[in-house]
Amino acid sequence: MASLSALTRLAGRLARPHLPRRTVRLRLTLLYGGLFLISGTVLLAITYALVRNALTGRMAKSFIPAPHHTPVPSPGMPPPGQSRTVQLLPAELQQALQRQTAAMLDQLLINSAIALALMAVISVVLGWIIAGRILSRLRTIIAATEEISATDLHRRLALDGPADELKALGDTIDALLTRLEASFQAQRQFVANASHELRTPLTRQRALGQVVLSDPTATVQSLREAHEQILAAGAHQERLIEALLTLTRGHAGLDVRHPFDLAQLTEEVVHSRSAEAGRRGVTIHASYDVAPVSGHRPLAERLIANLVDNALCYNTSPGWVRVETGTVQGHAVFTISNPGPVVAQDTVERLFQTFQRHGTARATRPDGLGLGLSIVQAIATAHDATITASPRTEGGLTVTVTFPSRPVPRPPARRHRR
């Protein structure tokens, strides 16, 4: 009974043979073997044709078949009237030579076919080995990539060997892992900072409410003051949430782009900040030249507004702000500069990170969120723009935002100074 079941399983295996997976190595091996077989067959056909033509031509030049009933001259005796002639062979001898030539050609064809079949097998084996060695680094890439997860993005493939396509693939994956690691680290840091910043106004609101409720001598005036402070904390929290949403939208990129003039947009933003500039004793010097841009106009407006607000807040009294727009080498450019606190060169890039403030900004501006310049960076990245910030020797910053230029219908350029 056991033998019958074993035979049944064997018959099932024979009925459904296990075919190898169609891996890249198998396909490369079949490709190598097929190319060699085709090339060898063509070479064999050409060689056979050349040898056949060579033997046939030599026989035709060396021998002339004798006509029937033609006497054969004696060896060494030339025919009458000729000093030198070609010997005439009988038809039987000519046919024998033709059969011998055909046999030689058939034997050549058989031997060549056997050699071709043997070399085809050898080429398949060598192709399998060579394909395996070529794809060994690819298997290393696959195995290492499968092991890498979000918790160990610091790992790298670091492939060695010749600078070929597989080495380029490994380097590309390493660069991708570097960007992913930086993105995950920035996301974790952002979540931690956002949680801290959101917890602060909530803690303040709860503390204010508990203090007022625990005071048995609380009056209407004290309750009103506490309530106003709670509302101020809530407004701060709303501004923070709105800033976080804007930052997230900037990181998400742009799906649709519309053309607009950066000069006109900048003029509107500066005009809306003129009252705040007068209250702070800051004079705005503006120069607007046509700067066509394609993108998201509200986000670009937020970018310019944040830079202008930053220049007004971190300024001297009296102070000034210089705003310029224009086109440089086909790119729309927005530039703003202002005096203010001295900023070290190595801290400029840190200012564009989330929840980063310069020096004692948290103490001097308790209502600041630390997201203004990070929002600027995110919006610029979404518009494929570049930001260049350089500290001024006397203090303050000069920030330049360069957008990819897009044609926008616009009246002739105008200059306006305030």
Protein Blocks (a to p, Z undefined) as FASTA:
>chain_A
ZZmmmmmmmmmmmmmccdddddfklmmmmmmmmmmmmmmmmmmmmmmmmmmmmmmmmmmm
mpccddehiacddehiacehiabdcddddfklmmmmmmmmmmmmmmmmmmmmmmmmmmmm
mmmmmmmmmmmmmmmmmmmmmmmmmmpcfklmmbcfkigdjddfklmmmmmmmmmmmmmm
mmmmmmmmmmmmmmmmmmmmmmmmmmmmmmmmmpmkbcfklmmmmmmmmmmmmmmmmmmm
mmmmmmmmmmnopfbdcdddfklmmmmmmmmmmmmmmmnopacddddddddddddfklmm
mmmmmmmmmmmmmccdddddddddddeehiacdddddedddddfklmmmmmpghiaehjl
mmmmmmbgolmmmmmmmmmmmnopacdddddfkgpcddddddddddddddddddddZZ
